[in-house]
Amino acid sequence: MPQHSAIITGASRGIGLGLVRALADKGFSVIATARDPNASDGLQELVSGGLVEAHTLDVDDPVSINALAKAVKDQPIRLLIHNAAILKGQEDLAAFDTSDFLSSMRTNVVGPVLLTRALLSNLKAAGNATILHVSSQMGSVEGNSSAGDYPYRASKAAMNMVSKGLANELRDYGVVSVAMHPGRVKTELGGKEAPLLPDVAAREMIETTLGLTLDHTGSFIQRSGEVIPY
Ligand SMILES: NC(=O)c1ccc[n+]([C@@H]2O[C@H](COP(=O)([O-])OP(=O)(O)OC[C@H]3O[C@@H](n4cnc5c(N)ncnc54)[C@H](OP(=O)(O)O)[C@@H]3O)[C@@H](O)[C@H]2O)c1
């Protein structure tokens, strides 16, 4: 019987699928969520291996979030990974689009907040839970020396702020909250030119995440654990 449970969003492909594989390899009981789990051959393959359970979850939809929380019931959750995100490419101010901005905030920030709230009792029940916000270096205000991508950058900066606030709010429950940049990874979002394979990035992300303690809560880190300026 596996010791720990983990929940991951956006597990249909890319880094999310790699994170499911890495956690299953570590013996976690993984609840892998996706908008349409049946449409992902990679996820279905992992489900047939036995340690992975697939659930439908659209992080934009509060009904879907509450349905997942109901399905998980009172099961302690050791690790919650907010991985699902969208990137709407926008070069500059002229290309700014309100609808893209709001949908990025919805998927990349509001969805994760609502999901954390829905699963809060499960996280507290674990005693030493971690909330991993898969963020991006593009969300670093300090590190930004370029223009454009306003929806994505702003949504990841907002996610970082939420991660820090949750670290402060949940410290007394033993819950660690961090934001992590996975590196430039070859996925639909990261593009073909990115140097890292999703499984390699995911394995390193999990190694670092499983070593986190309350000493690290509230930090913004690379997948190696090195601190990134907010
Ligand atoms: N790749 C990189 O170089 C890179 C760099 C920095 C940060 N990141 C971050 O890493 C994370 C994973 O990105 P990725 O590169 O693996 O991207 P990806 O291949 O495009 O995968 C994105 C995932 O998010 C899911 N998703 C999108 N909207 C959703 C929603 N409303 N509800 C549930 N799932 C939703 C997608 O599901 P569907 O299959 O249903 O569309 C897909 O599983 C993101 O948070 C991203 O910002 C990536």
The ligand as a Gaussian input file, in Angstrom:
#p B3LYP/6-31G(d) Opt

LIG

0 1
 N        7.710000      24.253000     -20.748000
 C        8.428000      25.231000     -20.233000
 O        9.510000      25.582000     -20.756000
 C        7.958000      25.929000     -18.988000
 C        8.770000      26.971000     -18.476000
 C        8.357000      27.623000     -17.320000
 C        7.190000      27.222000     -16.687000
 N        6.426000      26.223000     -17.208000
 C        5.200000      25.855000     -16.489000
 O        5.113000      24.447000     -16.388000
 C        3.732000      24.053000     -16.313000
 C        3.448000      22.955000     -17.324000
 O        3.682000      23.478000     -18.608000
 P        4.011000      22.555000     -19.886000
 O        5.214000      23.141000     -20.507000
 O        3.983000      21.119000     -19.532000
 O        2.771000      22.967000     -20.828000
 P        1.818000      22.121000     -21.794000
 O        2.544000      20.982000     -22.415000
 O        1.185000      23.138000     -22.677000
 O        0.735000      21.522000     -20.788000
 C       -0.203000      22.357000     -20.166000
 C       -1.146000      21.485000     -19.364000
 O       -2.100000      22.339000     -18.729000
 C       -3.391000      21.799000     -18.968000
 N       -4.430000      22.814000     -18.857000
 C       -4.559000      23.989000     -19.517000
 N       -5.685000      24.615000     -19.134000
 C       -6.285000      23.816000     -18.198000
 C       -7.463000      23.904000     -17.423000
 N       -8.302000      24.937000     -17.546000
 N       -7.755000      22.907000     -16.565000
 C       -6.928000      21.841000     -16.438000
 N       -5.806000      21.678000     -17.163000
 C       -5.495000      22.663000     -18.028000
 C       -3.289000      21.185000     -20.353000
 O       -4.365000      20.291000     -20.529000
 P       -5.048000      19.924000     -21.967000
 O       -4.253000      18.763000     -22.500000
 O       -6.445000      19.592000     -21.601000
 O       -4.938000      21.162000     -22.821000
 C       -1.941000      20.503000     -20.231000
 O       -2.052000      19.287000     -19.522000
 C        2.928000      25.332000     -16.542000
 O        2.525000      25.850000     -15.294000
 C        3.932000      26.268000     -17.191000
 O        3.614000      27.635000     -16.973000
 C        6.781000      25.570000     -18.342000

